[in-house]
Amino acid sequence: MKVCIVGASGKLGRYMVQHCLDRGYEVVGVCRPKSVDKLEAFRDQIRIEPGFTNDRDVIGRAVAGCDGVLTVLVPWGVNDYASGTAQAVLDHAEPDARLIFSCGWHISKDGQDVYSRMFLTLLKVAGWIARTLRLVDIDDQVEACRRIFASPLKWTVVRGSDLKEGESEGLPVWSKHIGDPILASNRTRRIDFALFMVDALTNDTLIHEAPAIVSCQSESALAHATAADA
């Protein structure tokens, strides 16, 4: 399998690179030119395509011939970076490729997610501050996912809970909707978020789904497993 990782130089991206290499996949990594050095450990194992991830020419070259594309949807700045990245991938990926995108829990595919008042307040305040400082535009990530959800291609949008560093705890569990008790612990190891992304490449049950994930070793996941066994 040949896989393109868009946003390969970030923490999540580097974990995905390693997971793909562990599976014997051929890897193409896209990252901003100033971040190429972060991929030094993989330089002899992957092809690196320097460039901004919303650059359509860069994405076109990187995804050509790829069976899967793993995209970190980062809403940098206020110039439609996330939606531009998503659109470039949707437009240039091979017609039958598996497209896996990462985002946060604030994205809702069908409006059936249930969020706490505190979560919504923090999201609103953090979003306003980030836009005012011209650092991040959370609304642009929402727009990016709206475009993905409207696409007939084989996409999956993986919604991550609070990310922690540490050794792998195994493949996360998931639910269709925020508010499901299995997600209550709201924590996942970053290395396992990457694992779920890579695993989704070959999991056709996730096509056209927006799974919200949580560590399989979290308190809520273990409680759910215990109840299911009872």
N, C-alpha and C positions, 0 to 999 in steps of 0.2 A: 504494500500500500504506500502511495505517495501522499504526504500530508503537508499542507502549508499552515504555518502558525503565524497569525497576524498579531503582532505585539509580543514577539518572542523574547525580548530582552528583559521584560518585567519579571517579578518574582513568580507570578502565576505562569507566565510564558515559559520561563526556564524549567519549571517543573513539568510542563507539558512536553517540552523538547525531550527531557530525560525519559518520561514515560513512553513517548513514541519510539525513541531509540531502543529502549528496553524490549519493545515489541518487534523490533527489526524493521520499522518503517523508514522510508526515505523521507527526509525532512527539509523543507524550505522555510527559513525564518525571515519574517519582515520586521524591521525595527527602525526607529529614527537613526540617522547617521551618527549622532552624538552618543548613541547607546550601543553601537556595534561592539565595543570593547567588553560589554557585559556578557557577550556570547563567546568570549575567548576560549573557554573550556570546551566548546563544541565546534570550534572553527574547522577542524579536520573531519568532522562527522556530518555536518549539515551544509547546505548552501544558504548563504546569507544574502538577502536582498535589502540593501539600505534604502530608506525612504520613509516619508510620512504615510501612515496607514490609510489616509483618505486620498492619497494620490492615485488616481485611477490607472495611470500607466504602470506604476510600481505594482499595484495589486494585479493588474492584468498579466504582467510577466510572472509574478510569483505563483499564481493559482493555476496557470496553464498546465494541463495534464495531471492535476492533483485529484485524487479520489476523495479527499476530505479537506476541509478548511476549518481550523480552530481560530476563532477571533475573539480577542479581548476587547470588549466595547468600552473604551475609556472616553468619557465626555470632556476631554481637555479643552480649555478655553471657551470662547463664546462664538466660534465660527463654524458650527455644525460639524465638529470633528467626528463624533460618534455616528451620526446619520450618514455622513459622507463616507466613512469607512464601511458601514453596513451596505450602503448602496453600491459601492465599488465591488464588494464581494458578491453581492447578489447578481450584479450585471456581468461579471467576468468569470465566475466559477463555472466549471464544467457542468452541463445540464443535469447529470445524474450524481453529482458529488454530494456527500453528506456535509452539511454546513452547521457547525456548532458555535454558538455565540455565548459569551458570559455577560452577566449583568447582576444587579442587586435585587433584593426582595421587593423593591418599590415598583417594579414592573408588573403589570397585571395583564394577562392575555384575554380574559373574558369578564373581568369586573367582579368575579366571585370571591376574590381574596378578602380576608378580614384582618384589618390592621388595628393595633391599639392606638388610642388617642395620643399617647406619648410618642410612638413611632412617627405618626403623621406630623406632629408638631416639630419634632427634631428634623424631619425631612424638609419641612417647609423653611425652618430657620436656617439650616445648613445650606439648603439650595439658594436661598436669598443671599447669604453671605458670600458663597462661592461665586455666584454670578456678579455680585457687586465688585468683587475683587478680580473679576474676569479670569478666574482660575478653572472653574468647572461649570458646565451647564447640564444639570440633571435632566431638565426637560428635553434636551437633545437626545439623551439616551432613551427616553420614552418614545421620541419620534423615530429613532433608529429601530426600536423593537416593533413599532407600529408597521413600519415598512416590511420588516421580516415576517410578521404575522400575516401580512397580505400576500406574501409570495407563495407560488405553487411549488417552489423548490423543496428539497428534503432538508428542512432546517430543524434545529432544536435550540431553544434558549434556556440556558442553565442559570437559575437564580440562586446565588450564594448567600448563605447566612453570614454572621460575623466570622471573619477568618482569623485563625490562630496559626502560629508556627509550631513545629514539632514533628515528631516521627509519625508516619502514616498510621491511621487507625482502621484503614480498610475503605472499601467503596461506600460512599455515603448512601443513605436512604433518601427517598424523595416523596413528595406529595404534589398533587395538581394545584393545591391552593394554600396560601398563607392562612393560618388560623386552625389548620389541622393540628391536633394535639401532638402528633409525632414530631412536629417541628419546634415545639415549645422551647427547647434548650437553646436554639438559635446559635449554634457554634459548629464550625467545620474547620479541620486543618486545611491550610492552603494547598498542601501537597495532595490532599484527597479531593479538593475541588478540581485540581488539574487531572487527577485520576478519573473522576466522573466525566469530565469533558472528553478525554481520550477514549474512555470506554463507550461513550455515546456514539462514536464513529461507527461502531458495529452493532449497535442496539436499535433495531428498526422499530421497536415499540415506542421509542422516544421521538419518532418523526412527527412533526407538527405539535409537539408538546413543549410546555415551559415549566419543567420540573423545578420545584423549590427544594433544596437539599439541606441535610443536616448530618452530622457525624453519626455513623452507625453505632458508635460507642457513647453517644450523648445520653443523658439521663432520660430524655423523652423518648428516644429511639429504643432504648433498652426496656423502658416501661411498656411501650407498645408491643414489643416482641414478647414480653412476659404475659401480657394480656391475651395476645393471639394464641399462645401455647396453652393457656388455662382451659 
